[in-house]
Amino acid sequence: KLEKGKSILEWGALLRNRLEDVVLPFHPEVRAAKEFLARIGLAGVLMSGSGSSVFGFAASFEDGERALAKLKRYPWNAFLVSCLG
């Protein structure tokens, strides 16, 4: 589906992490990170792996930079990455 040109904002609907059902009730800090990323406008916010990180998709690099600036106000390590190809 990605090869057919799905917008990056639609990628989140294609992803799932079943471990979220187990981790989120016991780790409010992971839930808070997910909620914050969604609140600042990122799409497809999801816990990565067993919860060591959380990510979301920005509509553009500029939107990603704005989200990163907001994240830097918090004691989290935040990175802006770009998908190539």
Biopython code that builds the backbone (N, CA, C, O; Angstrom):
import numpy as np
from Bio.PDB.StructureBuilder import StructureBuilder

atoms = [
    (1, "LYS", "N", (0.824, -1.199, 0.000)),
    (1, "LYS", "CA", (0.000, 0.000, 0.000)),
    (1, "LYS", "C", (0.858, 1.248, 0.000)),
    (1, "LYS", "O", (0.480, 2.261, -0.590)),
    (2, "LEU", "N", (2.023, 1.189, 0.662)),
    (2, "LEU", "CA", (2.902, 2.359, 0.677)),
    (2, "LEU", "C", (3.465, 2.626, -0.706)),
    (2, "LEU", "O", (3.621, 3.778, -1.109)),
    (3, "GLU", "N", (3.770, 1.554, -1.434)),
    (3, "GLU", "CA", (4.308, 1.719, -2.789)),
    (3, "GLU", "C", (3.310, 2.391, -3.712)),
    (3, "GLU", "O", (3.711, 3.016, -4.693)),
    (4, "LYS", "N", (2.026, 2.279, -3.425)),
    (4, "LYS", "CA", (0.992, 2.871, -4.263)),
    (4, "LYS", "C", (0.785, 4.346, -3.966)),
    (4, "LYS", "O", (-0.142, 4.962, -4.492)),
    (5, "GLY", "N", (1.643, 4.917, -3.126)),
    (5, "GLY", "CA", (1.595, 6.352, -2.901)),
    (5, "GLY", "C", (0.709, 6.818, -1.768)),
    (5, "GLY", "O", (0.204, 7.940, -1.806)),
    (6, "LYS", "N", (0.509, 5.991, -0.767)),
    (6, "LYS", "CA", (-0.257, 6.444, 0.394)),
    (6, "LYS", "C", (0.452, 7.627, 1.045)),
    (6, "LYS", "O", (1.672, 7.620, 1.207)),
    (7, "SER", "N", (-0.314, 8.627, 1.411)),
    (7, "SER", "CA", (0.229, 9.769, 2.133)),
    (7, "SER", "C", (0.792, 9.294, 3.466)),
    (7, "SER", "O", (0.262, 8.368, 4.080)),
    (8, "ILE", "N", (1.868, 9.936, 3.906)),
    (8, "ILE", "CA", (2.468, 9.562, 5.189)),
    (8, "ILE", "C", (1.463, 9.696, 6.328)),
    (8, "ILE", "O", (1.590, 9.011, 7.343)),
    (9, "LEU", "N", (0.477, 10.556, 6.178)),
    (9, "LEU", "CA", (-0.525, 10.724, 7.219)),
    (9, "LEU", "C", (-1.466, 9.516, 7.295)),
    (9, "LEU", "O", (-2.188, 9.360, 8.280)),
    (10, "GLU", "N", (-1.464, 8.661, 6.263)),
    (10, "GLU", "CA", (-2.287, 7.457, 6.267)),
    (10, "GLU", "C", (-1.512, 6.229, 6.741)),
    (10, "GLU", "O", (-2.106, 5.170, 6.939)),
    (11, "TRP", "N", (-0.211, 6.351, 6.925)),
    (11, "TRP", "CA", (0.600, 5.196, 7.305)),
    (11, "TRP", "C", (0.207, 4.641, 8.661)),
    (11, "TRP", "O", (0.240, 3.427, 8.865)),
    (12, "GLY", "N", (-0.159, 5.501, 9.581)),
    (12, "GLY", "CA", (-0.494, 5.061, 10.929)),
    (12, "GLY", "C", (-1.601, 4.026, 10.952)),
    (12, "GLY", "O", (-1.576, 3.110, 11.773)),
    (13, "ALA", "N", (-2.568, 4.161, 10.065)),
    (13, "ALA", "CA", (-3.671, 3.206, 10.011)),
    (13, "ALA", "C", (-3.198, 1.828, 9.543)),
    (13, "ALA", "O", (-3.909, 0.838, 9.712)),
    (14, "LEU", "N", (-2.014, 1.764, 8.963)),
    (14, "LEU", "CA", (-1.478, 0.495, 8.470)),
    (14, "LEU", "C", (-0.630, -0.221, 9.519)),
    (14, "LEU", "O", (-0.195, -1.352, 9.303)),
    (15, "LEU", "N", (-0.398, 0.432, 10.647)),
    (15, "LEU", "CA", (0.498, -0.103, 11.673)),
    (15, "LEU", "C", (-0.269, -0.445, 12.947)),
    (15, "LEU", "O", (-1.302, 0.150, 13.254)),
    (16, "ARG", "N", (0.270, -1.426, 13.684)),
    (16, "ARG", "CA", (-0.322, -1.800, 14.967)),
    (16, "ARG", "C", (0.768, -2.410, 15.840)),
    (16, "ARG", "O", (1.658, -3.102, 15.344)),
    (17, "ASN", "N", (0.692, -2.152, 17.125)),
    (17, "ASN", "CA", (1.595, -2.774, 18.087)),
    (17, "ASN", "C", (0.717, -3.392, 19.171)),
    (17, "ASN", "O", (0.182, -2.677, 20.018)),
    (18, "ARG", "N", (0.568, -4.695, 19.149)),
    (18, "ARG", "CA", (-0.307, -5.387, 20.099)),
    (18, "ARG", "C", (0.190, -5.274, 21.535)),
    (18, "ARG", "O", (-0.591, -5.432, 22.474)),
    (19, "LEU", "N", (1.475, -5.003, 21.716)),
    (19, "LEU", "CA", (2.005, -4.859, 23.075)),
    (19, "LEU", "C", (1.462, -3.623, 23.786)),
    (19, "LEU", "O", (1.502, -3.552, 25.014)),
    (20, "GLU", "N", (0.956, -2.647, 23.030)),
    (20, "GLU", "CA", (0.396, -1.455, 23.669)),
    (20, "GLU", "C", (-0.714, -1.832, 24.644)),
    (20, "GLU", "O", (-0.845, -1.215, 25.701)),
    (21, "ASP", "N", (-1.509, -2.835, 24.299)),
    (21, "ASP", "CA", (-2.616, -3.246, 25.165)),
    (21, "ASP", "C", (-2.124, -3.687, 26.540)),
    (21, "ASP", "O", (-2.835, -3.542, 27.534)),
    (22, "VAL", "N", (-0.920, -4.220, 26.595)),
    (22, "VAL", "CA", (-0.348, -4.701, 27.848)),
    (22, "VAL", "C", (0.461, -3.613, 28.547)),
    (22, "VAL", "O", (0.405, -3.488, 29.771)),
    (23, "VAL", "N", (1.206, -2.834, 27.788)),
    (23, "VAL", "CA", (2.142, -1.859, 28.368)),
    (23, "VAL", "C", (1.448, -0.596, 28.863)),
    (23, "VAL", "O", (1.728, -0.139, 29.972)),
    (24, "LEU", "N", (0.559, -0.030, 28.076)),
    (24, "LEU", "CA", (-0.013, 1.284, 28.411)),
    (24, "LEU", "C", (-0.719, 1.348, 29.768)),
    (24, "LEU", "O", (-0.584, 2.359, 30.457)),
    (25, "PRO", "N", (-1.464, 0.323, 30.187)),
    (25, "PRO", "CA", (-2.100, 0.416, 31.498)),
    (25, "PRO", "C", (-1.106, 0.479, 32.677)),
    (25, "PRO", "O", (-1.442, 0.992, 33.745)),
    (26, "PHE", "N", (0.090, -0.034, 32.481)),
    (26, "PHE", "CA", (1.063, -0.094, 33.566)),
    (26, "PHE", "C", (2.187, 0.929, 33.454)),
    (26, "PHE", "O", (2.999, 1.061, 34.370)),
    (27, "HIS", "N", (2.239, 1.652, 32.338)),
    (27, "HIS", "CA", (3.294, 2.644, 32.131)),
    (27, "HIS", "C", (2.679, 3.958, 31.644)),
    (27, "HIS", "O", (2.664, 4.241, 30.447)),
    (28, "PRO", "N", (2.174, 4.752, 32.585)),
    (28, "PRO", "CA", (1.514, 6.000, 32.205)),
    (28, "PRO", "C", (2.428, 6.961, 31.459)),
    (28, "PRO", "O", (1.944, 7.809, 30.709)),
    (29, "GLU", "N", (3.755, 6.846, 31.651)),
    (29, "GLU", "CA", (4.666, 7.733, 30.931)),
    (29, "GLU", "C", (4.650, 7.458, 29.424)),
    (29, "GLU", "O", (4.817, 8.379, 28.624)),
    (30, "VAL", "N", (4.453, 6.219, 29.042)),
    (30, "VAL", "CA", (4.363, 5.877, 27.615)),
    (30, "VAL", "C", (3.043, 6.398, 27.065)),
    (30, "VAL", "O", (3.002, 6.961, 25.971)),
    (31, "ARG", "N", (1.978, 6.215, 27.813)),
    (31, "ARG", "CA", (0.677, 6.739, 27.388)),
    (31, "ARG", "C", (0.733, 8.265, 27.255)),
    (31, "ARG", "O", (0.196, 8.824, 26.298)),
    (32, "ALA", "N", (1.377, 8.935, 28.206)),
    (32, "ALA", "CA", (1.489, 10.396, 28.162)),
    (32, "ALA", "C", (2.257, 10.852, 26.924)),
    (32, "ALA", "O", (1.889, 11.843, 26.293)),
    (33, "ALA", "N", (3.313, 10.139, 26.578)),
    (33, "ALA", "CA", (4.082, 10.493, 25.378)),
    (33, "ALA", "C", (3.230, 10.331, 24.129)),
    (33, "ALA", "O", (3.257, 11.185, 23.242)),
    (34, "LYS", "N", (2.476, 9.241, 24.054)),
    (34, "LYS", "CA", (1.587, 9.036, 22.901)),
    (34, "LYS", "C", (0.548, 10.150, 22.803)),
    (34, "LYS", "O", (0.312, 10.697, 21.726)),
    (35, "GLU", "N", (-0.065, 10.478, 23.928)),
    (35, "GLU", "CA", (-1.092, 11.519, 23.932)),
    (35, "GLU", "C", (-0.511, 12.872, 23.546)),
    (35, "GLU", "O", (-1.153, 13.644, 22.834)),
    (36, "PHE", "N", (0.702, 13.165, 24.011)),
    (36, "PHE", "CA", (1.327, 14.443, 23.678)),
    (36, "PHE", "C", (1.623, 14.538, 22.180)),
    (36, "PHE", "O", (1.345, 15.562, 21.555)),
    (37, "LEU", "N", (2.183, 13.479, 21.607)),
    (37, "LEU", "CA", (2.491, 13.501, 20.170)),
    (37, "LEU", "C", (1.219, 13.702, 19.347)),
    (37, "LEU", "O", (1.227, 14.446, 18.366)),
    (38, "ALA", "N", (0.145, 13.054, 19.736)),
    (38, "ALA", "CA", (-1.117, 13.241, 19.019)),
    (38, "ALA", "C", (-1.630, 14.668, 19.202)),
    (38, "ALA", "O", (-2.131, 15.278, 18.257)),
    (39, "ARG", "N", (-1.506, 15.193, 20.407)),
    (39, "ARG", "CA", (-2.001, 16.551, 20.702)),
    (39, "ARG", "C", (-1.263, 17.616, 19.894)),
    (39, "ARG", "O", (-1.855, 18.631, 19.526)),
    (40, "ILE", "N", (0.022, 17.398, 19.615)),
    (40, "ILE", "CA", (0.757, 18.413, 18.851)),
    (40, "ILE", "C", (0.628, 18.195, 17.344)),
    (40, "ILE", "O", (1.284, 18.877, 16.556)),
    (41, "GLY", "N", (-0.223, 17.242, 16.944)),
    (41, "GLY", "CA", (-0.578, 17.124, 15.537)),
    (41, "GLY", "C", (0.091, 16.023, 14.746)),
    (41, "GLY", "O", (-0.058, 15.973, 13.525)),
    (42, "LEU", "N", (0.826, 15.136, 15.403)),
    (42, "LEU", "CA", (1.431, 14.036, 14.667)),
    (42, "LEU", "C", (0.389, 12.952, 14.418)),
    (42, "LEU", "O", (-0.529, 12.764, 15.216)),
    (43, "ALA", "N", (0.539, 12.251, 13.314)),
    (43, "ALA", "CA", (-0.411, 11.212, 12.925)),
    (43, "ALA", "C", (0.182, 9.830, 13.190)),
    (43, "ALA", "O", (1.399, 9.668, 13.273)),
    (44, "GLY", "N", (-0.688, 8.849, 13.320)),
    (44, "GLY", "CA", (-0.232, 7.476, 13.466)),
    (44, "GLY", "C", (0.666, 7.240, 14.658)),
    (44, "GLY", "O", (1.592, 6.431, 14.582)),
    (45, "VAL", "N", (0.414, 7.927, 15.757)),
    (45, "VAL", "CA", (1.275, 7.819, 16.933)),
    (45, "VAL", "C", (1.199, 6.396, 17.489)),
    (45, "VAL", "O", (0.119, 5.851, 17.713)),
    (46, "LEU", "N", (2.381, 5.815, 17.703)),
    (46, "LEU", "CA", (2.440, 4.418, 18.110)),
    (46, "LEU", "C", (3.654, 4.177, 18.990)),
    (46, "LEU", "O", (4.696, 4.812, 18.830)),
    (47, "MET", "N", (3.501, 3.258, 19.910)),
    (47, "MET", "CA", (4.623, 2.813, 20.718)),
    (47, "MET", "C", (5.487, 1.906, 19.849)),
    (47, "MET", "O", (4.967, 1.090, 19.088)),
    (48, "SER", "N", (6.780, 2.045, 19.960)),
    (48, "SER", "CA", (7.708, 1.204, 19.209)),
    (48, "SER", "C", (8.148, 0.039, 20.084)),
    (48, "SER", "O", (8.517, 0.238, 21.241)),
    (49, "GLY", "N", (8.111, -1.152, 19.552)),
    (49, "GLY", "CA", (8.553, -2.329, 20.291)),
    (49, "GLY", "C", (7.806, -2.485, 21.595)),
    (49, "GLY", "O", (6.576, -2.468, 21.617)),
    (50, "SER", "N", (8.548, -2.640, 22.690)),
    (50, "SER", "CA", (7.932, -2.845, 23.998)),
    (50, "SER", "C", (7.782, -1.546, 24.783)),
    (50, "SER", "O", (7.504, -1.580, 25.982)),
    (51, "GLY", "N", (7.962, -0.409, 24.130)),
    (51, "GLY", "CA", (7.704, 0.872, 24.766)),
    (51, "GLY", "C", (8.918, 1.731, 25.032)),
    (51, "GLY", "O", (8.824, 2.740, 25.731)),
    (52, "SER", "N", (10.058, 1.344, 24.484)),
    (52, "SER", "CA", (11.253, 2.154, 24.712)),
    (52, "SER", "C", (11.196, 3.477, 23.963)),
    (52, "SER", "O", (11.934, 4.410, 24.279)),
    (53, "SER", "N", (10.318, 3.554, 22.970)),
    (53, "SER", "CA", (10.140, 4.811, 22.251)),
    (53, "SER", "C", (8.722, 4.897, 21.710)),
    (53, "SER", "O", (7.998, 3.905, 21.626)),
    (54, "VAL", "N", (8.352, 6.121, 21.345)),
    (54, "VAL", "CA", (7.045, 6.405, 20.757)),
    (54, "VAL", "C", (7.315, 7.286, 19.549)),
    (54, "VAL", "O", (8.212, 8.128, 19.583)),
    (55, "PHE", "N", (6.550, 7.101, 18.484)),
    (55, "PHE", "CA", (6.776, 7.895, 17.276)),
    (55, "PHE", "C", (5.450, 8.330, 16.675)),
    (55, "PHE", "O", (4.386, 7.811, 17.012)),
    (56, "GLY", "N", (5.548, 9.299, 15.775)),
    (56, "GLY", "CA", (4.393, 9.762, 15.021)),
    (56, "GLY", "C", (4.870, 10.350, 13.712)),
    (56, "GLY", "O", (6.048, 10.670, 13.557)),
    (57, "PHE", "N", (3.959, 10.489, 12.778)),
    (57, "PHE", "CA", (4.278, 11.004, 11.450)),
    (57, "PHE", "C", (3.843, 12.460, 11.312)),
    (57, "PHE", "O", (2.744, 12.833, 11.722)),
    (58, "ALA", "N", (4.714, 13.269, 10.732)),
    (58, "ALA", "CA", (4.391, 14.670, 10.436)),
    (58, "ALA", "C", (4.090, 14.781, 8.943)),
    (58, "ALA", "O", (4.648, 14.041, 8.132)),
    (59, "ALA", "N", (3.215, 15.698, 8.594)),
    (59, "ALA", "CA", (2.810, 15.873, 7.200)),
    (59, "ALA", "C", (3.946, 16.393, 6.330)),
    (59, "ALA", "O", (3.975, 16.134, 5.127)),
    (60, "SER", "N", (4.876, 17.121, 6.926)),
    (60, "SER", "CA", (5.989, 17.694, 6.167)),
    (60, "SER", "C", (7.197, 17.814, 7.093)),
    (60, "SER", "O", (7.079, 17.666, 8.309)),
    (61, "PHE", "N", (8.343, 18.081, 6.507)),
    (61, "PHE", "CA", (9.549, 18.275, 7.316)),
    (61, "PHE", "C", (9.378, 19.473, 8.237)),
    (61, "PHE", "O", (9.818, 19.452, 9.386)),
    (62, "GLU", "N", (8.733, 20.518, 7.723)),
    (62, "GLU", "CA", (8.511, 21.723, 8.525)),
    (62, "GLU", "C", (7.607, 21.423, 9.720)),
    (62, "GLU", "O", (7.853, 21.910, 10.824)),
    (63, "ASP", "N", (6.557, 20.620, 9.500)),
    (63, "ASP", "CA", (5.693, 20.226, 10.612)),
    (63, "ASP", "C", (6.478, 19.403, 11.627)),
    (63, "ASP", "O", (6.261, 19.524, 12.832)),
    (64, "GLY", "N", (7.382, 18.572, 11.140)),
    (64, "GLY", "CA", (8.240, 17.789, 12.024)),
    (64, "GLY", "C", (9.145, 18.678, 12.854)),
    (64, "GLY", "O", (9.354, 18.424, 14.040)),
    (65, "GLU", "N", (9.687, 19.726, 12.232)),
    (65, "GLU", "CA", (10.540, 20.659, 12.976)),
    (65, "GLU", "C", (9.752, 21.377, 14.061)),
    (65, "GLU", "O", (10.267, 21.600, 15.157)),
    (66, "ARG", "N", (8.502, 21.742, 13.765)),
    (66, "ARG", "CA", (7.667, 22.413, 14.772)),
    (66, "ARG", "C", (7.370, 21.455, 15.937)),
    (66, "ARG", "O", (7.405, 21.854, 17.101)),
    (67, "ALA", "N", (7.081, 20.209, 15.615)),
    (67, "ALA", "CA", (6.824, 19.220, 16.664)),
    (67, "ALA", "C", (8.079, 18.997, 17.505)),
    (67, "ALA", "O", (7.998, 18.895, 18.729)),
    (68, "LEU", "N", (9.229, 18.921, 16.855)),
    (68, "LEU", "CA", (10.489, 18.724, 17.576)),
    (68, "LEU", "C", (10.756, 19.877, 18.529)),
    (68, "LEU", "O", (11.220, 19.660, 19.648)),
    (69, "ALA", "N", (10.471, 21.097, 18.103)),
    (69, "ALA", "CA", (10.672, 22.264, 18.966)),
    (69, "ALA", "C", (9.802, 22.164, 20.217)),
    (69, "ALA", "O", (10.245, 22.520, 21.309)),
    (70, "LYS", "N", (8.571, 21.683, 20.064)),
    (70, "LYS", "CA", (7.691, 21.511, 21.224)),
    (70, "LYS", "C", (8.197, 20.400, 22.132)),
    (70, "LYS", "O", (8.109, 20.508, 23.355)),
    (71, "LEU", "N", (8.720, 19.343, 21.546)),
    (71, "LEU", "CA", (9.214, 18.209, 22.333)),
    (71, "LEU", "C", (10.459, 18.553, 23.130)),
    (71, "LEU", "O", (10.700, 17.966, 24.185)),
    (72, "LYS", "N", (11.246, 19.490, 22.645)),
    (72, "LYS", "CA", (12.485, 19.851, 23.335)),
    (72, "LYS", "C", (12.227, 20.537, 24.675)),
    (72, "LYS", "O", (13.148, 20.696, 25.476)),
    (73, "ARG", "N", (10.991, 20.943, 24.922)),
    (73, "ARG", "CA", (10.641, 21.557, 26.202)),
    (73, "ARG", "C", (10.480, 20.510, 27.301)),
    (73, "ARG", "O", (10.334, 20.852, 28.474)),
    (74, "TYR", "N", (10.506, 19.245, 26.921)),
    (74, "TYR", "CA", (10.271, 18.158, 27.860)),
    (74, "TYR", "C", (11.557, 17.341, 28.046)),
    (74, "TYR", "O", (12.453, 17.399, 27.204)),
    (75, "PRO", "N", (11.647, 16.596, 29.125)),
    (75, "PRO", "CA", (12.886, 15.839, 29.387)),
    (75, "PRO", "C", (12.960, 14.535, 28.601)),
    (75, "PRO", "O", (13.364, 13.505, 29.141)),
    (76, "TRP", "N", (12.573, 14.576, 27.332)),
    (76, "TRP", "CA", (12.621, 13.395, 26.479)),
    (76, "TRP", "C", (13.697, 13.593, 25.427)),
    (76, "TRP", "O", (13.991, 14.725, 25.041)),
    (77, "ASN", "N", (14.272, 12.524, 24.972)),
    (77, "ASN", "CA", (15.143, 12.581, 23.801)),
    (77, "ASN", "C", (14.240, 12.527, 22.579)),
    (77, "ASN", "O", (13.470, 11.580, 22.420)),
    (78, "ALA", "N", (14.323, 13.513, 21.731)),
    (78, "ALA", "CA", (13.460, 13.579, 20.556)),
    (78, "ALA", "C", (14.320, 13.741, 19.314)),
    (78, "ALA", "O", (15.328, 14.448, 19.322)),
    (79, "PHE", "N", (13.904, 13.072, 18.248)),
    (79, "PHE", "CA", (14.649, 13.096, 16.997)),
    (79, "PHE", "C", (13.682, 13.288, 15.839)),
    (79, "PHE", "O", (12.564, 12.773, 15.850)),
    (80, "LEU", "N", (14.126, 14.028, 14.853)),
    (80, "LEU", "CA", (13.365, 14.202, 13.620)),
    (80, "LEU", "C", (14.084, 13.404, 12.550)),
    (80, "LEU", "O", (15.256, 13.645, 12.263)),
    (81, "VAL", "N", (13.371, 12.446, 11.960)),
    (81, "VAL", "CA", (13.948, 11.630, 10.897)),
    (81, "VAL", "C", (13.080, 11.749, 9.657)),
    (81, "VAL", "O", (11.904, 12.107, 9.731)),
    (82, "SER", "N", (13.680, 11.444, 8.525)),
    (82, "SER", "CA", (12.984, 11.553, 7.258)),
    (82, "SER", "C", (13.029, 10.207, 6.541)),
    (82, "SER", "O", (14.064, 9.541, 6.511)),
    (83, "CYS", "N", (11.914, 9.825, 5.975)),
    (83, "CYS", "CA", (11.859, 8.589, 5.181)),
    (83, "CYS", "C", (12.417, 8.872, 3.795)),
    (83, "CYS", "O", (12.039, 9.856, 3.160)),
    (84, "LEU", "N", (13.298, 8.032, 3.334)),
    (84, "LEU", "CA", (13.887, 8.205, 2.005)),
    (84, "LEU", "C", (13.246, 7.235, 1.030)),
    (84, "LEU", "O", (12.803, 6.148, 1.401)),
    (85, "GLY", "N", (13.208, 7.660, -0.240)),
    (85, "GLY", "CA", (12.710, 6.748, -1.265)),
    (85, "GLY", "C", (11.452, 7.239, -1.797)),
    (85, "GLY", "O", (10.866, 6.609, -2.676)),
]
sb = StructureBuilder()
sb.init_structure("model")
sb.init_model(0)
sb.init_chain("A")
sb.init_seg("    ")
for serial, (resi, resn, name, xyz) in enumerate(atoms, 1):
    if name == "N":
        sb.init_residue(resn, " ", resi, " ")
    sb.init_atom(name, np.array(xyz, "f"), 0.0, 1.0, " ", f" {name:<3s}", serial, name[0])
structure = sb.get_structure()
